[in-house]
Amino acid sequence: MQRSDHYGSLEWFEREYGKVSEDPWGLTWRPSQWLRYRRALDALEMAEEPLSKIIDVGCATGDFTHLLSKQVGRESLLGVDFVDSAVERARQRFPSLNFATESIFDLGEKYPAQFDAVACLEVFYYIDRLQRPAALQSLSGVLRRGGYAVFSSLIGPPPHFSNQEFLDLVGSEFQIIGFETLYLRWISLLEKAGNKFERLIQRFGRLEGNGQGRPHIGRLPLPAVAAIEKWSRTLKRLTASHTIILAQART
Ligand SMILES: C[S@@+](CC[C@H](N)C(=O)[O-])C[C@H]1O[C@@H](n2cnc3c(N)ncnc32)[C@H](O)[C@@H]1O
């Protein structure tokens, strides 16, 4: 029997969000994550038609939804997450955007064929293996005929997927248009180590915060991160971190 607060359950996420005032993954300050978002946006730009109605599923505290809002109109964009406190934080951070508390499993019925595209980044490895097909069907249910879906996932040992496993999973419901591997592992390590180091120094009063509660390493400009990522590609498996997939609804 599985405990109700197991990894990936609503209770588990609520506890993780309860430990911090933003999001549990540093999505607001980690430049590696901004680069991941940039690449997901690039993938959506491969779509052959304009995408004016988009739903961001598992939006957390709204960073990617906010980036999407710069590409599509604000009214035609919806960010959803099943954790109330995440949605509340997203609303506070981006009051002009639309957010709602929804589970991925209810979307197909609630918003049938209402969107041109769905973004579902870093969500599937939290979903129980047996429930993944239902989650994918629910996502394809929100799309109009030929609508697009962009996915991203950490790749690595379980609970994460290998590149091929993630492609197979998405390909079981959608038609894959293209995919890209990102090589952010070393940058992520640098971010986490840099953050810990800065906190330690701050505790001893040697370094002042940058006034936003963000570590200094979060100031690393995106072109620098992109350059490190490009260089990391030469190390292949050692640094491969994420797969981004662009796919299209079959029906
Ligand atoms: C790691 S965060 C990813 C946030 C953002 N999409 C990104 O890529 O940075 C995963 C988010 O998915 C949400 N989530 C997980 N399972 C979900 C489900 N069944 N329905 C809706 N949201 C879910 C979690 O609450 C969490 O905020």
The ligand as an SDF file (V2000), in Angstrom:
LIG
                    3D

 27 29  0  0  0  0  0  0  0  0999 V2000
    8.9760   20.9670  -10.8590 C   0  0  0  0  0  0  0  0  0  0  0  0
    7.5340   21.9520  -10.9370 S   0  0  0  0  0  0  0  0  0  0  0  0
    7.6230   22.5300  -12.6030 C   0  0  0  0  0  0  0  0  0  0  0  0
    7.2170   23.9560  -12.7250 C   0  0  0  0  0  0  0  0  0  0  0  0
    7.2830   24.5330  -14.1320 C   0  0  0  0  0  0  0  0  0  0  0  0
    6.3780   23.8560  -15.0330 N   0  0  0  0  0  0  0  0  0  0  0  0
    8.6790   24.4800  -14.6660 C   0  0  0  0  0  0  0  0  0  0  0  0
    8.9550   23.7380  -15.6090 O   0  0  0  0  0  0  0  0  0  0  0  0
    9.5370   25.1790  -14.1260 O   0  0  0  0  0  0  0  0  0  0  0  0
    6.2370   20.7410  -11.0630 C   0  0  0  0  0  0  0  0  0  0  0  0
    4.8630   21.3540  -10.8310 C   0  0  0  0  0  0  0  0  0  0  0  0
    3.8730   20.4330  -11.2900 O   0  0  0  0  0  0  0  0  0  0  0  0
    2.7840   20.4710  -10.4160 C   0  0  0  0  0  0  0  0  0  0  0  0
    2.0620   19.2030  -10.5450 N   0  0  0  0  0  0  0  0  0  0  0  0
    2.5130   17.9730  -10.2760 C   0  0  0  0  0  0  0  0  0  0  0  0
    1.5660   17.0450  -10.4790 N   0  0  0  0  0  0  0  0  0  0  0  0
    0.4710   17.7160  -10.9150 C   0  0  0  0  0  0  0  0  0  0  0  0
   -0.8490   17.3200  -11.2730 C   0  0  0  0  0  0  0  0  0  0  0  0
   -1.2370   16.0370  -11.1900 N   0  0  0  0  0  0  0  0  0  0  0  0
   -1.7160   18.2740  -11.7100 N   0  0  0  0  0  0  0  0  0  0  0  0
   -1.3410   19.5740  -11.7660 C   0  0  0  0  0  0  0  0  0  0  0  0
   -0.1040   20.0220  -11.3930 N   0  0  0  0  0  0  0  0  0  0  0  0
    0.7860   19.0970  -10.9810 C   0  0  0  0  0  0  0  0  0  0  0  0
    3.4210   20.6540   -9.0430 C   0  0  0  0  0  0  0  0  0  0  0  0
    2.5320   21.1820   -8.0980 O   0  0  0  0  0  0  0  0  0  0  0  0
    4.5620   21.6120   -9.3570 C   0  0  0  0  0  0  0  0  0  0  0  0
    4.2070   22.9370   -9.1260 O   0  0  0  0  0  0  0  0  0  0  0  0
  1  2  1  0
  2  3  1  0
  2 10  1  0
  3  4  1  0
  4  5  1  0
  5  6  1  0
  5  7  1  0
  7  8  2  0
  7  9  1  0
 10 11  1  0
 11 12  1  0
 11 26  1  0
 12 13  1  0
 13 14  1  0
 13 24  1  0
 14 15  1  0
 14 23  1  0
 15 16  2  0
 16 17  1  0
 17 18  1  0
 17 23  2  0
 18 19  1  0
 18 20  2  0
 20 21  1  0
 21 22  2  0
 22 23  1  0
 24 25  1  0
 24 26  1  0
 26 27  1  0
M  CHG  2   2   1   9  -1
M  END
$$$$
